[in-house]
Amino acid sequence: MERRMAENSEGLGTVPEHERILQEIESTDTACVGPTLRSVYDDQPNAHKKFMEKLDACIRNHDKEIEKMCNFHHQGFVDAITELLKVRTDAEKLKVQVTDTNRRFQDAGKEVIIQTEDIIRCRIQQRNITTVVEKLQLCLPVLEMYSKLKEQMTAKRYYSALKTMEQLENVYFPRVSQYRFCQLMIENLPKLREDIKEISMSDLKDFLESIRKHSDKIGETAMKQVEVDPGLGSRSELKADTQLLSHPGILTVQDLVDFSPVYRCLHIYSVLGDEETFENYYRKQRKKQARLVLQPQSNMHETVDGYRRYFTQIVGFFVVEDHILHVTQGLVTRAYTDELWNMALSKIIAVLRAHSSYCTDPDLVLELKNLIVIFADTLQGYGFPVNRLFDLLFEIRDQYNETLLKKWAGVFRLEDNYSPIPIVNEEEYKAVISKFPFQDPDFEKQSFPKKFPMSQSVPHIYIQVKEFIYASLKFSESLHRSSTEIDDMLRKSTNLLLTRTLSSCLLNLIRKPHIGLTELVQIIINTTHLEQACKYLEDFITNITNISQETVHTTRLYGLSTFKDARHAAEGEIYTKLNQKIDEFVQLADYDWTMSEPDGRASGYLMDLINFLRSIFQVFTHLPGKVAQTACMSACQHLSTSLMQMLLDSELKQISMGAVQQFNLDVIQCELFASSEPVPGFQGDTLQLAFIDLRQLLDLFMVWDWSTYLADYGQPASKYLRVNPNTALTLLEKMKDTSKKNNIFAQFRKNDRDKQKLIETVVKQLRSLVNGMSQHT
């Protein structure tokens, strides 16, 4: 009994557990079923059998529920199938009706389609008949006109035939141009025209040969007239339809050449409507003749006659063209003659430029110039622009001036003593004044003996410039130019002399190695007086040409810029040579960079340098104030830079405090020199500021004020604003190395250990500051 009760109690405890397992199986994923089932087997011995019974019971319950669900929905499904069977019958009836209706519609539309196609064919035939009638109406007049043309050609009625062809092309052919018979007619017309053209072409060829033979004579006659009356060309009295000469009995262009063939030929081609072809042929042949005329003889440059023959042929050619321009309409145009003239003019200029370059005889150059003037005046009378020929004359004049410039370059290379001109009496004073316009009331009041500020080269240069102006005027006088233009020519040639030849001579002189500071100072003074004398040269040219300098277009002499450039070059050389001299003194420096105590006085090389600068700046008293001030400031800045570079030289490894103190004495002497105002005009301590970088750097090391420097670094009011951390670090490291070497036993002395430790600390802080600046950059 007790055993049965135990089994029953075990069974009662097992049932809820089996229900929980079944619920897990139904509600969880398949992957999780394994552990759940495993718990069944891990339980009591009879638990598996009881679980299977419970599982069978659960399955039976689910089957009953499924059966109830199917029984519930079965009747609705049956009803739906019944309804579909009823609709199928009606659908089959509807399909039959639609098919029958479509067949009846198709049968009824066949007749309509056939009738519509018949109507379309009739409409197309009707439209085609109308089109044929219209085209025949267009073609019949064309055929009638072409038949008429053939009859006119057979009867040699060329004028009427040409008119008929014109009507066919302009009126009739465009209407029927799409038809092949019309194309055949169109293709035949050019042949008919060519037949007519050949009849008149032979007359044109005879005309061209005639004018080729008579060009020489025509040109010679025209040029003689201008040579006899030079004003004729400028008055434009030469006309192709008038007499070439104003005197009775002189032949006209018509007397020398028969122009009637070209008139007839032009008329025929005009009627043909092919005037352009005739014009092109005529112009092409004339261009060929022009090229032959423009070819010079190889030895043309040897004599003036060679140039004369060349010019007469060209003049004759263009006189004929000018006649054709005025007596015909359209055969040649002004645009054509201008184009032909421009082409010829380019060739003429190239020939003259090449041949004239061989001319070294001034007389031959002048004769060529006169011949070119006559040639230009003649063609100008016929309306041809000749400005380029006068430009060529300017080139030849420039060539003439080039020879003068080469000669004067040698004249300007004179020896000078670079000393003011001494005078002892009034005669010597007047002798200098007669050569050079020097005016200074204060100088005149001085008693003899005295000295002009400029050297002897100044009067010499001034006289030679005037001689050049006279030589240049010889070529300009016969150019038939106005006084204004001659004035402009003289000023331009003089400007060339000043800006190129004289400027080059001065610059070469300034750059010569043997020219020292004293000579450069004298050169600056000389250029100043030559610059002031330019206004007298302008007055000299004005007296020759009678053209006032106040005229708007008057060219100014460039002496101001020439001498200013030379003066600036000399000033630059002064700055350079002064710096070079400073470098020579600085190279004599012999510091003991390891000295323990300073000498107590400035270095000898520096005192010598300062004495040199004082003496040289005394010479600068004659220079303009700004030049002397710039030179002084440049020298002080260069000296300051050189001293700074000496301290920071990478070859210099160690510097003692004694050396720094000695170096400080030298910088003090530099500052004293700057404060002594070696050159007047500086305001306040401007000159002393050249040494401000050195002063602040040395003050920092002399007073060992590193805490202030590091604390105030970067502040505008910093006491050591001009001290660069990199510079301070470099110098401090050199002093650190010296301190280590001189204090071998420093580790045994507390003060020395503290000082060495302080140096190392400052070095670290400076390095950090320098690295921070590099990263920021």
Steps between C-alpha positions, in 0.01 A plus 500: 500500500774735591683424172182572294450827678858596426452421132182702490673795662780471250246486216323806622828691509600386156185607310544879536860461393394315179249771416773762538725300263220467241434873516872570440505262202198673343621855566880483441718458186599159379866562596405531865290176517803275568584630849128492591460135397824410674346610827233230457761228498694654784195481727346200688517151349136482389487859388561414134201270479277749672623781276414295187150440635463871564631575150248261340221662692610844382513384138148362522374832637660692209347259244157560648546876476611477133196285419267750664659785300457316166138412576435865578634636164397214267153628420627844385747338265228284346279805446779691322563213258128484422491874413799466266333220308194718444710796368695276253191443290429874467865571411496249215187663358659849518815381317293358215307826466820716491659275237193521279478879532868545401453281189202700385692832548792370293275393214324838495833708490659321201285687252576837660877435483482411130309817417743720702805359319335576164442863605868539607626367164279744312619795710868410437443474124326835497786668694765346269320630191489849647873488585592386148304786347673752728848368422435500126391861525836580669710303251350624172628864534846370588512282193378787283771736639775244453389446142520876453854500647617240249365709216684811630829314529462371145436855379808631701278737692715467812361794688142369464622150579664622816183678606299184429745293708466753777121466492523123498732496802321763703135434414431167327755246619425550870142387434600164346845445644400161640455344152780326315439679169547831685830380643618417149413851386674653802812294433508619140487872580860527629628361169301760307643774720852371457456519122403865532784573744768364269402754236596793728786345696762546231441878505565506875831316462618751241411783740696347787808465282470862390489646850792281608718659231401857579518491884861623503423804291187589696680477834798699382278778370302521825809507721666769289201724549520462878875551490451827308215613726543333842173644627295328229475165675383650824237708315351181344501651148614177330193326361481203268246667271698823467841590362789367701679830466345841526702630204354496142607219263559238770355156425200374699438146617257449209770608256737231626247215539182410305237408758214421253552117503451481872184709478344263241603190688364639824165580330462145368580343833262739673218396268598136555440550868848358556674828568663348807681240289629772268602713798676207665686415181603859442608544861685169502697593189576845636618350830739281304629807319526680836718223640732527200519878537575470872799271445815717528830459323758328718742796473233766549664629818824590325374817328213743521402415138423146609253631755355748247421227241334295771280789608389608147368153415295490818363852449397417138318186613290682759427799275332257257304337781385838622379584146307170480346576839364836383380416145341158562235394743595204710789355302727616778383652825662723750515205736681294233751772418558558871557129550734483200681811619535364851643177361737694277588740777596214731724359228646844419576566864660157541715556188604851602564390856722216381691699236537815705663299777800460268534877467789622710561820306310790662465679163341196341263469795394864457447456121293188562294694752430777242400241239262332744343838579435564124362147456271541801381847396418374148285210619344712770377728221305203363337435834720216622591512870875535546529536875688173520758634256561791731518252785766326296677833464492522876655153514772609259539806713522273802769303316680827439462587865628157602832577336504829687420323828787256449735790434381690807536193718872530439489874558339452842768252611736764629739496790388702801692600811180480712590824670320835509621743230738754657500861375732781608365801307206644307630379161504139609155546652359639173670224301315236700170693493522531120509121472250413769202702634586497867301743714546540873480851656681386814782354293535823301544696824791285609847642447771344287645243509198273525369175356195406296323205665504293178804346335637574151293227332177697550576792258645253253183285501275805466693631195495160332123469545457833318731381221287187462185713463663696215604178324150352535341815361677454165283202413176653626522830310404368155214269599237767419372465852356769720705669766302312761592164347865599461496613861358161598765318294783694659365442848450129441851453359640701790301284739658193342841653553419571865306188596703245310849616409579740783308293756688186396834680521417629848378163626807323362719760666321459833546122495874509427698337782749785538226754572504561872271677743653844433458458123142381546421808707638722221296308239182564698585871516573504125170331410314748718643795304447327164139439598458868581653592164234307302272803496775695321523224237124530448544875454777428249266283290222755533727772359570276197139403421313801646256263669407603850546247776151587619348328194279211606668235283856612554719205597690555819862400542548195715817627662321511832443124503836425335708681756269395780551133404874552482492675834299220655746247358787699650317518832450125491870452429582727794285288731656181363861620517443648846367166621793323335738731681324425829537128426873549449534660844279240665717224355790647699318428826699266726296432812617267777163336552619320814644801686405520864509880522454777233790725393324808631502676162341449157669278241752665271337385177171657606655834588678504164168424330322782685778746412471394136124553504540845655744605227293359215182662626684832496537451124128439479425858604477599130239232435126554528398455864286194436784315327742564786239398758414182310867410466558561872196298604592221255855490641382483862245228420758300311750537786235391751410198288866405457562517876190292570610240244842493669337404832275238343762351266463121496879465500511676835436231761575674832462853635600611847337774699821701470473482120138615520609796712777586252250473215269729694773768515524489119123534461506797739751671269268432206213658691713800592589541134132485403405753768776743387294581185770414242254618233260783584126462459413198717222550750553391859663160546400374153855401411558330836204271428721322246672335799187437708502122441858471619442732796202306637674166448818614681301666780319172558829313539678776690236528775395134472133605511350175373199501727384835358566391142308174531215659693451794260570317176249590231375807686514831304656676799764233557843635593660244267244516218769483225669187641405191303481182716697306241779760506508504880505119511790479254713745698407349835597149387842634398540656846378179665770296326763752613368492855530123512853502367623774736335348807630146516477510877170684497331203665701574813387869517138572575484839319643353183262207521205735540609715205548198275161369608342837421655506152369151428154599625490812277624296203216253549244781521638669189494173309139447602420854385676448167324166443167661580566773242590236237181303563291816487657594167 
